[in-house]
Amino acid sequence: MSGVSLAADPVAPQNAYLENKKSWASFEPPGDDKYDWVQLFSKEWLKGEIITLYSFVLEFDSDELGLLKLDWDEVRQLRSAGHVGLQLENIDDEQDNIVDVGKLVLFENQALLINQGYTKSYARTRIISIAGPGYSELELWKADIAFGVNLQRGNSDLVGANLRLSSIRRTTSSILRLDYHGNYSRAEGVQITNNNRLRSNYDLYRNARSFWRIYDAEILQDEFKNIDGQFSLATSFGYKPIRNKKTDLELTGGIGNQVTRYVSVEPGESIKNTSPFITMGIKYDTEFNNWVDFLIDYSLQLVDQAKGQNTHLFVTTLSTDITGDLELEITFVWDRVKNPQPDENGIPPKEDDYKLIFGISFEI
């Protein structure tokens, strides 16, 4: 028995390990025309597809890990396989943002955009949003569904349900929103709530903080408020005095027109009313931590004094992660119409409606 194998250099495995570690530390992803690559400041590399960057969150789709939401300040490098669109804040605040398209190579604080053999360099701090013109229309949309149920049995029977459907489409310089809210309930076999609100608006951003809400449309039906159907259309301008990865504060103001058809009116009164209005709004959205969000959304419409002097809609929501894309939501709603239209018996609806909703939401 020669024992030669026992004489191997004991330092060799350690040297091989150090060499392998050094090799991984200097790893660079291969040139790729199919997959995008992201490197975190932890030096980890991820392969997949860039979906969008908005509000300091990068959405990145990995085949193995699924859709990831990465804080923008966690991203060290970013390399796109194909062309993406960048919205960049102009250095001169008096001019609009720049929207540029190309293959993106980001390294820490510098971004290179390559298109048709030309390379442009931008400071990372100027990047407001990223969206891919090469991506499918479906990938630009995000949606979530929230559903709540209220059941009561015993001395009184009550069955209630509420549904919220929300969707949003983001590009490098615009946001399109579609929202539906519906509430229905019966007590002792008698219907006591039945209302539906459909809203859509389209924002075009001038820069990172100011935007033009080209249209803000709403359709409302609430028979218990004596509203058979109401259509509002407005245009407004908005500004965000606070915009960071934790908090977003939005102020809006504009003008519009409202057409209302009532369920019934007193003799001699018109069943339909048209009125211009002034609108103002405030929206405050903040993230307490990684799993709790808080939202306040308030809007005011100053309309025809004879048909409801002003309307207020105040919504506040506290949401917390349960697991994955599933969240628990607690929502309080205050809906007020001053001087509402009386019905055919001369009885006006109550001015204020309050709702406390417990529900579950799921992001699609």
Residue frames as qw, qx, qy, qz and C-alpha x, y, z in Angstrom:
[[0.000, 0.890, 0.456, 0.000, 0.00, 0.00, 0.00],
 [0.519, 0.353, -0.003, 0.779, 1.79, 3.08, -1.28],
 [0.264, -0.718, -0.427, 0.481, -0.24, 5.80, 0.51],
 [0.325, 0.108, 0.264, 0.902, 0.57, 8.30, -2.27],
 [0.130, -0.655, -0.520, -0.532, -3.01, 9.62, -2.36],
 [0.502, -0.750, -0.372, 0.218, -2.72, 10.71, 1.25],
 [0.521, -0.292, 0.047, 0.801, 0.12, 13.01, 0.35],
 [0.221, 0.701, 0.438, 0.518, -2.09, 15.41, -1.63],
 [0.189, 0.213, -0.200, 0.937, -1.58, 19.09, -0.89],
 [0.130, -0.582, -0.738, 0.316, -4.09, 20.01, 1.90],
 [0.013, -0.499, -0.071, 0.864, -3.98, 23.67, 0.78],
 [0.047, 0.068, 0.709, 0.701, -5.26, 22.88, -2.73],
 [0.080, -0.624, -0.767, -0.127, -8.99, 22.69, -1.85],
 [0.182, -0.753, -0.298, 0.558, -8.77, 26.01, -0.03],
 [0.146, -0.356, 0.388, 0.837, -7.04, 27.65, -3.00],
 [0.014, 0.296, 0.805, 0.514, -9.70, 26.24, -5.34],
 [0.127, -0.731, -0.647, 0.178, -12.44, 27.62, -3.10],
 [0.173, -0.675, -0.044, 0.716, -10.85, 31.09, -3.00],
 [0.116, -0.136, 0.601, 0.779, -10.39, 31.06, -6.76],
 [0.038, -0.491, -0.819, -0.294, -14.01, 30.04, -7.28],
 [0.162, -0.768, -0.462, 0.413, -15.20, 32.76, -4.87],
 [0.162, -0.504, 0.223, 0.819, -13.14, 35.35, -6.71],
 [0.076, 0.128, 0.757, 0.636, -14.60, 34.19, -10.01],
 [0.091, -0.669, -0.735, -0.066, -18.18, 34.57, -8.74],
 [0.206, -0.705, -0.237, 0.636, -17.41, 37.98, -7.26],
 [0.024, -0.446, 0.378, 0.811, -16.40, 39.21, -10.72],
 [0.363, 0.363, 0.840, 0.176, -19.26, 37.46, -12.53],
 [0.254, 0.348, -0.139, -0.891, -20.82, 39.37, -15.40],
 [0.700, 0.364, 0.551, -0.272, -23.99, 38.12, -17.11],
 [0.453, 0.055, 0.656, 0.601, -23.55, 37.02, -20.72],
 [0.227, 0.173, -0.269, -0.920, -24.83, 39.12, -23.59],
 [0.215, 0.333, 0.903, -0.164, -28.49, 38.21, -23.71],
 [0.211, -0.056, -0.366, -0.905, -31.21, 39.10, -26.20],
 [0.487, -0.391, -0.723, -0.295, -33.92, 37.22, -24.28],
 [0.572, -0.615, -0.493, 0.226, -33.51, 37.88, -20.55],
 [0.036, -0.857, 0.170, -0.485, -33.00, 41.04, -18.52],
 [0.694, -0.087, -0.536, 0.473, -30.56, 40.98, -15.62],
 [0.312, -0.855, 0.036, -0.413, -30.67, 42.72, -12.23],
 [0.621, 0.052, -0.576, 0.529, -27.94, 42.82, -9.61],
 [0.470, -0.843, -0.237, -0.110, -28.71, 43.88, -6.05],
 [0.021, 0.830, -0.443, 0.337, -26.24, 45.69, -3.81],
 [0.788, -0.401, 0.450, -0.125, -25.90, 42.33, -1.99],
 [0.004, 0.508, -0.763, -0.399, -24.13, 41.24, -5.24],
 [0.539, 0.227, 0.807, -0.086, -26.92, 38.75, -6.08],
 [0.164, 0.193, -0.550, -0.796, -27.87, 38.46, -9.77],
 [0.545, 0.364, 0.653, -0.381, -31.42, 37.80, -10.98],
 [0.034, -0.065, 0.710, 0.700, -32.44, 36.76, -14.49],
 [0.251, 0.545, 0.765, -0.233, -35.90, 37.49, -15.84],
 [0.200, 0.583, 0.487, 0.619, -37.90, 40.37, -17.30],
 [0.064, -0.163, -0.269, 0.947, -38.14, 44.04, -16.32],
 [0.073, 0.667, 0.736, 0.093, -41.83, 44.95, -16.08],
 [0.034, 0.858, 0.176, 0.482, -41.81, 48.52, -14.82],
 [0.411, -0.138, -0.437, 0.788, -40.26, 51.01, -12.44],
 [0.202, -0.672, -0.280, -0.655, -42.68, 53.36, -10.70],
 [0.534, -0.759, 0.060, -0.367, -42.73, 55.10, -7.31],
 [0.087, -0.682, 0.696, -0.208, -39.23, 53.81, -6.52],
 [0.739, -0.108, 0.643, -0.170, -40.27, 50.15, -6.91],
 [0.293, 0.420, -0.721, -0.467, -38.90, 47.94, -9.70],
 [0.866, 0.071, 0.353, -0.348, -41.18, 45.09, -10.76],
 [0.188, 0.529, -0.791, -0.245, -39.11, 42.20, -12.08],
 [0.920, 0.032, 0.071, -0.384, -40.53, 38.88, -13.27],
 [0.066, -0.492, 0.867, 0.043, -38.38, 35.81, -12.61],
 [0.685, 0.039, -0.617, -0.385, -39.35, 32.42, -14.05],
 [0.539, -0.071, -0.787, 0.292, -38.38, 30.70, -10.79],
 [0.175, -0.195, -0.567, 0.781, -39.21, 33.34, -8.16],
 [0.074, 0.756, 0.650, 0.031, -42.26, 34.93, -9.78],
 [0.134, 0.823, 0.135, 0.536, -43.01, 38.66, -9.77],
 [0.583, -0.324, -0.352, 0.657, -40.61, 40.51, -7.48],
 [0.011, -0.949, -0.155, -0.274, -41.02, 44.06, -6.19],
 [0.719, -0.086, -0.186, 0.665, -37.57, 45.49, -5.50],
 [0.172, -0.910, -0.106, 0.362, -36.84, 48.81, -3.81],
 [0.578, 0.790, -0.060, 0.196, -35.04, 50.96, -6.37],
 [0.096, -0.850, 0.482, -0.188, -32.24, 51.75, -3.92],
 [0.796, -0.293, 0.529, -0.005, -31.53, 47.99, -3.63],
 [0.837, 0.492, 0.200, 0.136, -30.69, 47.71, -7.35],
 [0.448, -0.610, 0.359, 0.546, -26.98, 48.01, -8.19],
 [0.041, -0.267, 0.674, 0.687, -26.99, 46.99, -11.86],
 [0.637, 0.474, 0.472, -0.384, -29.68, 46.63, -14.49],
 [0.057, -0.316, 0.700, 0.638, -29.28, 45.28, -18.03],
 [0.694, 0.394, 0.302, -0.521, -32.16, 45.01, -20.46],
 [0.607, 0.077, 0.715, 0.337, -32.24, 42.48, -23.27],
 [0.314, 0.570, 0.540, 0.534, -34.17, 44.82, -25.54],
 [0.055, 0.397, 0.026, 0.916, -35.38, 48.39, -25.69],
 [0.248, -0.618, -0.664, 0.340, -37.13, 50.00, -22.74],
 [0.059, 0.772, 0.202, 0.599, -38.61, 53.45, -22.29],
 [0.458, -0.282, -0.453, 0.712, -37.25, 55.82, -19.65],
 [0.076, -0.915, -0.246, -0.310, -38.93, 58.91, -18.27],
 [0.611, -0.052, -0.252, 0.748, -36.17, 61.24, -17.12],
 [0.160, -0.893, -0.299, 0.295, -36.58, 64.40, -15.10],
 [0.485, 0.725, 0.032, 0.489, -35.31, 67.40, -17.00],
 [0.535, -0.130, -0.307, 0.776, -32.48, 69.31, -15.39],
 [0.084, -0.136, -0.035, -0.987, -34.33, 72.53, -16.20],
 [0.144, 0.342, 0.816, -0.443, -37.49, 72.46, -14.05],
 [0.371, 0.487, 0.075, -0.787, -39.29, 74.78, -16.49],
 [0.457, 0.307, -0.650, -0.524, -39.25, 72.13, -19.21],
 [0.916, -0.093, -0.013, -0.389, -41.12, 68.86, -19.51],
 [0.723, -0.359, 0.584, 0.084, -39.62, 65.47, -18.76],
 [0.307, 0.505, -0.696, -0.407, -37.55, 63.64, -21.35],
 [0.899, 0.031, 0.383, -0.209, -38.80, 60.29, -22.61],
 [0.228, 0.638, -0.686, -0.266, -36.05, 58.23, -24.24],
 [0.968, 0.060, 0.127, -0.209, -35.91, 54.69, -25.61],
 [0.436, 0.630, -0.642, 0.024, -33.05, 52.22, -25.91],
 [0.847, -0.105, -0.494, 0.163, -31.24, 49.24, -24.44],
 [0.367, -0.855, 0.169, -0.324, -30.52, 50.05, -20.80],
 [0.748, 0.054, -0.483, 0.452, -27.26, 49.41, -18.97],
 [0.363, -0.850, 0.062, -0.377, -27.33, 50.73, -15.39],
 [0.722, 0.003, -0.496, 0.483, -24.37, 50.59, -13.03],
 [0.361, -0.403, -0.467, 0.699, -24.87, 52.15, -9.60],
 [0.036, 0.699, 0.269, -0.661, -25.30, 55.90, -10.29],
 [0.122, 0.458, -0.470, -0.745, -24.94, 55.94, -14.08],
 [0.693, 0.385, 0.583, -0.178, -27.37, 54.80, -16.79],
 [0.047, -0.324, 0.625, 0.708, -26.47, 54.18, -20.43],
 [0.666, 0.485, 0.431, -0.367, -29.18, 54.04, -23.10],
 [0.235, -0.291, 0.724, 0.580, -28.08, 52.42, -26.38],
 [0.605, 0.585, 0.464, -0.278, -30.11, 52.82, -29.55],
 [0.702, 0.696, 0.114, 0.103, -29.02, 52.33, -33.19],
 [0.750, 0.256, -0.136, 0.594, -25.35, 52.50, -32.33],
 [0.026, 0.651, -0.172, 0.739, -25.66, 55.71, -30.30],
 [0.568, -0.354, -0.642, 0.376, -25.13, 55.78, -26.53],
 [0.168, -0.732, 0.011, -0.660, -26.55, 58.38, -24.16],
 [0.458, -0.072, -0.695, 0.550, -25.52, 58.73, -20.54],
 [0.390, -0.681, -0.174, -0.595, -27.88, 59.82, -17.74],
 [0.064, -0.326, 0.707, -0.625, -27.52, 60.19, -13.99],
 [0.260, -0.279, -0.924, 0.029, -29.51, 57.53, -12.17],
 [0.004, -0.392, -0.547, 0.740, -31.18, 60.19, -10.01],
 [0.294, 0.241, -0.224, -0.897, -32.97, 61.55, -13.10],
 [0.273, -0.126, -0.890, -0.344, -34.85, 58.28, -13.79],
 [0.499, -0.107, 0.268, -0.817, -38.53, 58.64, -12.84],
 [0.832, 0.109, 0.419, -0.347, -40.01, 55.53, -14.43],
 [0.008, -0.331, 0.850, 0.410, -39.21, 52.62, -16.73],
 [0.764, 0.291, 0.439, -0.373, -41.61, 50.78, -19.01],
 [0.386, -0.194, 0.765, 0.477, -40.96, 48.53, -21.95],
 [0.532, 0.445, -0.142, -0.706, -42.44, 49.49, -25.33],
 [0.388, 0.272, -0.835, -0.279, -41.50, 45.98, -26.41],
 [0.135, 0.066, 0.906, -0.395, -43.58, 44.39, -23.68],
 [0.105, -0.462, -0.802, -0.364, -47.15, 43.27, -24.21],
 [0.285, -0.521, -0.103, -0.798, -50.05, 45.58, -23.40],
 [0.769, -0.475, -0.401, -0.146, -51.15, 43.13, -20.70],
 [0.704, -0.133, -0.372, 0.590, -47.87, 43.55, -18.80],
 [0.109, 0.333, -0.099, 0.931, -48.46, 47.30, -18.44],
 [0.567, -0.500, -0.204, -0.621, -51.69, 46.65, -16.51],
 [0.175, 0.049, -0.853, 0.489, -52.03, 45.77, -12.82],
 [0.551, -0.411, -0.311, -0.656, -55.28, 44.93, -11.09],
 [0.076, 0.045, -0.870, 0.485, -56.62, 43.89, -7.71],
 [0.521, -0.429, -0.546, -0.495, -59.97, 42.65, -6.41],
 [0.040, -0.127, 0.691, -0.710, -61.36, 43.23, -2.92],
 [0.543, -0.352, -0.598, -0.473, -64.45, 41.53, -1.54],
 [0.076, -0.145, 0.687, -0.708, -66.22, 41.80, 1.81],
 [0.476, -0.383, -0.708, -0.354, -69.27, 40.09, 3.32],
 [0.209, -0.212, 0.523, -0.799, -71.45, 41.03, 6.29],
 [0.543, -0.268, -0.736, -0.303, -73.77, 38.32, 7.64],
 [0.189, -0.191, 0.592, -0.760, -75.97, 38.59, 10.73],
 [0.544, -0.292, -0.710, -0.340, -78.56, 36.17, 12.09],
 [0.234, -0.215, -0.732, 0.602, -80.66, 36.16, 15.28],
 [0.098, 0.637, 0.503, -0.576, -82.89, 38.99, 16.46],
 [0.424, 0.781, -0.047, -0.456, -82.28, 40.66, 13.11],
 [0.809, 0.159, 0.450, 0.343, -81.18, 39.21, 9.78],
 [0.176, 0.892, -0.199, -0.366, -78.74, 41.11, 7.61],
 [0.814, 0.128, 0.393, 0.408, -76.87, 40.10, 4.48],
 [0.162, 0.944, -0.106, -0.266, -74.42, 42.50, 2.90],
 [0.815, 0.057, 0.302, 0.491, -71.62, 42.43, 0.35],
 [0.126, 0.924, -0.143, -0.332, -69.22, 44.91, -1.19],
 [0.841, 0.214, 0.305, 0.393, -66.95, 44.58, -4.18],
 [0.012, 0.891, -0.233, -0.389, -64.03, 46.67, -5.42],
 [0.832, 0.286, 0.290, 0.376, -62.26, 46.18, -8.73],
 [0.061, -0.918, 0.192, 0.341, -59.24, 48.38, -9.43],
 [0.828, 0.229, 0.267, 0.437, -56.88, 48.40, -12.38],
 [0.089, -0.900, 0.177, 0.389, -54.06, 50.69, -13.44],
 [0.814, 0.420, 0.163, 0.367, -51.95, 51.03, -16.59],
 [0.314, -0.840, 0.183, 0.404, -48.58, 52.75, -16.29],
 [0.747, 0.534, 0.039, 0.393, -46.27, 53.92, -19.05],
 [0.579, 0.026, -0.182, 0.795, -43.18, 56.10, -18.83],
 [0.051, 0.089, -0.064, 0.993, -45.23, 59.32, -18.79],
 [0.526, -0.239, -0.206, -0.790, -48.88, 58.45, -18.11],
 [0.103, 0.048, 0.921, -0.372, -51.24, 56.59, -15.77],
 [0.525, -0.191, -0.433, -0.707, -54.70, 55.27, -16.64],
 [0.143, -0.031, 0.847, -0.511, -56.96, 54.10, -13.79],
 [0.561, -0.251, -0.522, -0.592, -60.25, 52.19, -13.79],
 [0.018, -0.060, 0.809, -0.584, -62.11, 51.59, -10.50],
 [0.538, -0.374, -0.512, -0.556, -65.44, 50.07, -9.58],
 [0.056, -0.074, 0.757, -0.647, -67.07, 50.07, -6.13],
 [0.544, -0.303, -0.522, -0.584, -70.36, 48.32, -5.40],
 [0.114, -0.093, 0.766, -0.626, -72.33, 47.82, -2.17],
 [0.595, -0.247, -0.509, -0.570, -75.48, 45.77, -1.58],
 [0.031, 0.044, -0.852, 0.521, -77.28, 44.73, 1.60],
 [0.544, -0.411, -0.494, -0.540, -80.66, 43.46, 2.83],
 [0.057, -0.132, 0.732, -0.666, -82.07, 43.51, 6.36],
 [0.442, 0.265, 0.693, -0.505, -85.11, 41.44, 7.34],
 [0.498, 0.414, 0.724, 0.238, -85.63, 40.72, 3.65],
 [0.230, 0.942, 0.226, -0.098, -85.75, 44.42, 2.74],
 [0.667, 0.368, 0.033, 0.648, -83.09, 46.01, 0.54],
 [0.328, -0.886, -0.159, 0.286, -81.33, 48.80, 2.45],
 [0.200, -0.705, 0.415, 0.539, -78.22, 49.45, 0.31],
 [0.745, 0.383, 0.472, 0.275, -77.66, 49.35, -3.42],
 [0.133, 0.936, -0.139, -0.294, -75.07, 51.64, -4.99],
 [0.837, 0.181, 0.271, 0.440, -72.49, 51.43, -7.76],
 [0.006, -0.932, 0.175, 0.318, -69.66, 53.81, -8.59],
 [0.832, 0.247, 0.253, 0.427, -67.46, 53.52, -11.69],
 [0.079, -0.946, 0.133, 0.285, -64.55, 55.91, -12.06],
 [0.817, 0.225, 0.193, 0.494, -61.73, 56.42, -14.55],
 [0.005, -0.966, 0.109, 0.236, -59.01, 59.03, -14.95],
 [0.826, 0.348, 0.066, 0.438, -55.97, 59.56, -17.13],
 [0.335, -0.879, 0.121, 0.318, -52.89, 61.44, -15.92],
 [0.721, 0.555, -0.041, 0.412, -50.17, 62.81, -18.18],
 [0.616, -0.645, -0.056, 0.449, -47.01, 63.71, -16.25],
 [0.306, 0.933, -0.121, 0.148, -45.15, 66.89, -17.06],
 [0.254, 0.573, -0.688, 0.366, -42.36, 66.03, -14.64],
 [0.380, -0.032, -0.881, 0.280, -41.90, 63.91, -11.53],
 [0.031, -0.273, -0.641, 0.717, -44.24, 66.09, -9.43],
 [0.383, 0.407, 0.135, -0.818, -46.76, 67.83, -11.70],
 [0.199, 0.172, 0.902, 0.342, -49.33, 66.32, -14.04],
 [0.438, 0.077, -0.151, -0.883, -52.43, 67.08, -16.07],
 [0.380, 0.220, 0.873, -0.212, -55.43, 64.87, -15.30],
 [0.085, -0.004, -0.580, -0.810, -56.78, 65.01, -18.82],
 [0.581, -0.335, -0.370, -0.643, -60.07, 63.51, -17.78],
 [0.071, -0.045, 0.853, -0.515, -61.69, 62.34, -14.56],
 [0.543, -0.155, -0.459, -0.686, -64.99, 60.57, -15.28],
 [0.141, -0.011, 0.867, -0.477, -67.45, 59.03, -12.83],
 [0.531, -0.259, -0.545, -0.595, -70.76, 57.18, -13.15],
 [0.099, -0.073, 0.762, -0.636, -72.81, 56.84, -9.95],
 [0.556, -0.339, -0.543, -0.530, -76.05, 55.02, -9.19],
 [0.141, -0.053, -0.780, 0.607, -77.57, 55.12, -5.69],
 [0.303, -0.533, -0.606, -0.507, -81.33, 54.83, -5.41],
 [0.498, -0.627, -0.516, 0.303, -81.25, 55.48, -1.67],
 [0.251, -0.397, -0.020, 0.882, -79.73, 58.89, -2.42],
 [0.465, 0.729, 0.361, -0.349, -82.47, 59.40, -5.03],
 [0.100, 0.659, -0.532, -0.521, -79.88, 59.14, -7.82],
 [0.902, 0.315, 0.253, -0.155, -80.99, 56.99, -10.72],
 [0.811, 0.239, 0.154, 0.512, -77.84, 57.86, -12.62],
 [0.115, -0.959, 0.087, 0.244, -75.17, 60.55, -12.42],
 [0.807, 0.309, 0.105, 0.492, -72.34, 61.26, -14.84],
 [0.226, -0.926, 0.112, 0.281, -69.46, 63.63, -14.03],
 [0.786, 0.363, 0.089, 0.493, -66.61, 64.65, -16.29],
 [0.247, -0.949, 0.081, 0.178, -63.76, 66.93, -15.19],
 [0.728, 0.439, -0.197, 0.489, -60.25, 67.99, -16.08],
 [0.487, -0.872, 0.047, 0.022, -57.71, 69.12, -13.50],
 [0.465, 0.642, -0.496, 0.354, -54.08, 69.76, -12.71],
 [0.851, -0.509, -0.126, 0.023, -52.15, 68.02, -9.96],
 [0.231, 0.733, -0.520, 0.373, -48.98, 68.42, -7.95],
 [0.879, -0.289, -0.353, 0.136, -47.09, 66.09, -5.59],
 [0.128, -0.882, 0.331, -0.310, -45.36, 68.08, -2.82],
 [0.510, -0.486, 0.702, -0.099, -44.15, 64.79, -1.31],
 [0.897, 0.349, -0.197, -0.188, -42.87, 61.96, -3.49],
 [0.041, -0.592, 0.800, -0.093, -40.52, 59.30, -2.14],
 [0.417, 0.081, -0.890, -0.164, -40.43, 55.51, -1.84],
 [0.090, -0.240, -0.849, 0.462, -42.52, 55.55, 1.38],
 [0.142, 0.635, 0.508, -0.565, -44.99, 58.42, 0.91],
 [0.176, 0.286, 0.545, 0.768, -46.90, 60.01, -1.95],
 [0.086, 0.612, 0.476, -0.626, -48.97, 63.17, -1.40],
 [0.213, 0.297, 0.616, 0.698, -51.09, 64.37, -4.33],
 [0.148, 0.557, 0.363, -0.732, -53.10, 67.62, -4.64],
 [0.226, 0.309, 0.698, 0.605, -55.53, 68.26, -7.52],
 [0.192, 0.583, 0.357, -0.704, -57.89, 71.02, -8.63],
 [0.108, 0.054, 0.682, 0.722, -60.01, 71.57, -11.73],
 [0.485, 0.232, 0.122, -0.834, -63.42, 72.11, -13.34],
 [0.067, 0.082, 0.962, 0.253, -66.10, 69.84, -14.76],
 [0.532, -0.067, -0.182, -0.824, -69.74, 69.24, -15.57],
 [0.157, 0.030, 0.943, -0.291, -72.26, 66.91, -13.94],
 [0.539, -0.103, -0.423, -0.721, -75.53, 65.45, -15.25],
 [0.156, -0.015, 0.879, -0.451, -77.90, 63.83, -12.73],
 [0.539, -0.233, -0.529, -0.612, -81.13, 61.94, -13.29],
 [0.329, -0.253, 0.641, -0.646, -83.19, 61.39, -10.13],
 [0.013, 0.197, 0.980, -0.015, -85.31, 58.39, -9.19],
 [0.069, -0.750, -0.632, -0.183, -88.25, 60.72, -8.44],
 [0.178, 0.084, -0.154, 0.968, -88.87, 64.41, -7.76],
 [0.172, 0.502, 0.559, -0.637, -91.64, 66.61, -6.41],
 [0.419, 0.705, 0.552, 0.150, -94.35, 67.74, -8.84],
 [0.179, 0.983, 0.032, -0.018, -93.09, 70.58, -11.01],
 [0.382, -0.716, 0.515, 0.276, -89.41, 69.71, -10.47],
 [0.610, 0.581, -0.485, -0.235, -87.18, 68.54, -13.32],
 [0.980, -0.171, 0.099, -0.003, -86.21, 64.87, -13.21],
 [0.810, 0.219, 0.025, 0.543, -82.82, 65.82, -14.68],
 [0.202, -0.961, 0.052, 0.184, -80.26, 68.40, -13.65],
 [0.760, 0.375, -0.040, 0.530, -77.07, 69.62, -15.32],
 [0.316, -0.946, 0.038, 0.054, -74.52, 71.66, -13.41],
 [0.545, 0.595, -0.422, 0.413, -70.89, 72.78, -13.81],
 [0.747, -0.659, -0.065, 0.059, -68.67, 72.26, -10.79],
 [0.158, 0.776, -0.556, 0.251, -65.28, 72.98, -9.28],
 [0.954, -0.200, -0.220, 0.025, -63.36, 69.99, -7.99],
 [0.012, -0.752, 0.587, -0.299, -60.52, 69.67, -5.47],
 [0.962, -0.151, -0.219, -0.061, -58.83, 66.60, -4.09],
 [0.120, -0.720, 0.654, -0.200, -56.09, 65.30, -1.84],
 [0.969, 0.006, -0.236, -0.068, -54.60, 61.81, -1.80],
 [0.189, -0.722, 0.627, -0.224, -52.11, 60.61, 0.78],
 [0.974, 0.051, -0.214, -0.064, -50.56, 57.17, 0.42],
 [0.060, -0.740, 0.626, -0.238, -47.87, 55.99, 2.82],
 [0.839, 0.034, -0.541, 0.046, -46.15, 52.76, 3.76],
 [0.583, -0.751, 0.219, -0.218, -45.75, 52.33, 7.52],
 [0.437, -0.487, 0.741, 0.150, -43.46, 49.34, 6.97],
 [0.078, 0.242, -0.841, -0.478, -43.02, 46.47, 4.51],
 [0.097, -0.279, -0.946, -0.132, -46.43, 44.98, 5.29],
 [0.004, 0.707, 0.599, -0.376, -48.76, 47.84, 6.36],
 [0.186, 0.258, 0.337, 0.886, -50.05, 50.61, 4.00],
 [0.029, 0.626, 0.549, -0.553, -52.30, 53.56, 4.80],
 [0.181, 0.316, 0.513, 0.777, -54.35, 55.56, 2.28],
 [0.130, 0.627, 0.450, -0.623, -56.47, 58.72, 2.55],
 [0.180, 0.237, 0.598, 0.744, -58.40, 59.86, -0.54],
 [0.088, 0.647, 0.512, -0.559, -60.66, 62.94, -0.28],
 [0.186, 0.253, 0.502, 0.806, -62.48, 64.77, -3.05],
 [0.118, 0.579, 0.449, -0.670, -64.81, 67.80, -3.00],
 [0.194, 0.389, 0.602, 0.670, -67.19, 69.02, -5.71],
 [0.106, 0.434, 0.311, -0.839, -68.81, 72.48, -5.51],
 [0.117, 0.329, 0.789, 0.506, -71.95, 72.23, -7.66],
 [0.239, -0.491, -0.353, -0.760, -75.31, 73.93, -8.22],
 [0.116, -0.143, 0.625, -0.759, -76.58, 75.13, -4.83],
 [0.677, -0.011, 0.039, -0.735, -80.18, 74.27, -5.70],
 [0.920, 0.107, -0.295, -0.234, -79.39, 70.61, -6.43],
 [0.907, -0.277, -0.080, 0.307, -76.87, 69.69, -3.77],
 [0.012, -0.984, 0.169, 0.051, -74.54, 72.51, -2.85],
 [0.169, 0.676, -0.717, 0.006, -71.46, 70.36, -2.53],
 [0.977, -0.076, -0.162, -0.112, -70.45, 66.72, -2.36],
 [0.182, -0.706, 0.671, -0.136, -67.71, 65.13, -0.30],
 [0.970, 0.037, -0.232, -0.058, -66.17, 61.67, -0.68],
 [0.171, -0.724, 0.628, -0.229, -63.67, 60.62, 1.96],
 [0.973, 0.019, -0.223, -0.054, -62.08, 57.15, 1.83],
 [0.117, -0.722, 0.657, -0.183, -59.38, 55.86, 4.14],
 [0.962, 0.061, -0.243, -0.109, -57.94, 52.35, 3.95],
 [0.338, -0.647, 0.678, -0.086, -55.54, 50.43, 6.16],
 [0.923, 0.256, -0.237, -0.163, -54.17, 47.34, 4.42],
 [0.397, -0.621, 0.674, -0.041, -51.81, 44.65, 5.66],
 [0.490, 0.357, -0.753, -0.255, -50.20, 41.68, 3.94],
 [0.882, -0.230, 0.260, -0.317, -51.54, 38.24, 4.78],
 [0.675, -0.222, 0.626, 0.321, -49.52, 36.12, 2.39],
 [0.465, 0.231, 0.616, 0.593, -48.21, 36.59, -1.12],
 [0.016, -0.255, -0.331, -0.909, -50.61, 38.84, -3.06],
 [0.407, -0.622, -0.646, -0.173, -53.37, 38.49, -0.45],
 [0.125, 0.221, -0.341, 0.905, -54.14, 41.47, 1.81],
 [0.185, -0.637, -0.708, 0.244, -56.56, 42.35, 4.59],
 [0.091, 0.362, 0.141, 0.917, -58.25, 45.75, 4.10],
 [0.135, -0.641, -0.627, 0.423, -60.17, 47.90, 6.57],
 [0.160, 0.308, 0.331, 0.878, -61.89, 50.81, 4.82],
 [0.018, 0.619, 0.544, -0.566, -63.92, 53.73, 6.17],
 [0.181, 0.372, 0.513, 0.752, -66.07, 55.75, 3.73],
 [0.072, 0.596, 0.431, -0.674, -67.84, 59.07, 4.34],
 [0.178, 0.335, 0.625, 0.683, -70.12, 60.11, 1.46],
 [0.010, 0.588, 0.462, -0.664, -71.92, 63.46, 1.87],
 [0.145, 0.462, 0.510, 0.711, -74.30, 65.41, -0.36],
 [0.007, -0.315, -0.411, 0.856, -75.44, 68.75, 1.02],
 [0.472, 0.394, 0.122, -0.779, -79.08, 69.68, 0.22],
 [0.190, 0.007, 0.921, 0.341, -79.92, 66.44, -1.63],
 [0.374, -0.074, -0.434, -0.817, -82.90, 66.37, -4.03],
 [0.525, 0.023, 0.626, -0.576, -86.19, 65.39, -2.27],
 [0.139, 0.141, 0.932, 0.303, -88.23, 62.53, -3.77],
 [0.195, -0.410, -0.588, -0.669, -91.79, 62.69, -5.07],
 [0.487, -0.667, -0.563, 0.029, -93.10, 62.81, -1.47],
 [0.047, -0.905, 0.113, -0.407, -90.94, 65.79, -0.60],
 [0.796, -0.574, 0.166, 0.098, -88.64, 63.67, 1.59],
 [0.349, 0.795, -0.496, 0.032, -84.94, 64.36, 1.05],
 [0.885, 0.015, -0.400, 0.237, -82.34, 61.60, 1.51],
 [0.615, -0.732, 0.021, 0.293, -79.99, 61.88, 4.48],
 [0.251, 0.918, -0.302, -0.047, -76.99, 64.02, 3.73],
 [0.070, -0.650, 0.754, -0.068, -74.38, 61.64, 5.14],
 [0.975, 0.019, -0.178, -0.128, -73.60, 57.98, 4.52],
 [0.220, -0.688, 0.682, -0.111, -70.94, 56.11, 6.50],
 [0.958, 0.118, -0.237, -0.108, -69.48, 52.69, 5.76],
 [0.333, -0.641, 0.690, -0.040, -66.94, 50.55, 7.61],
 [0.892, 0.330, -0.219, -0.217, -65.79, 47.72, 5.36],
 [0.508, -0.501, 0.696, 0.080, -63.66, 44.69, 6.23],
 [0.849, 0.480, -0.025, -0.218, -62.45, 42.82, 3.19],
 [0.717, -0.264, 0.516, 0.387, -59.82, 40.71, 1.49],
 [0.460, 0.801, -0.188, -0.334, -57.99, 41.91, -1.61],
 [0.811, -0.064, 0.483, 0.325, -55.99, 39.95, -4.15],
 [0.117, 0.733, -0.361, -0.565, -53.58, 41.38, -6.72],
 [0.878, 0.391, 0.276, -0.014, -53.79, 39.94, -10.20]]
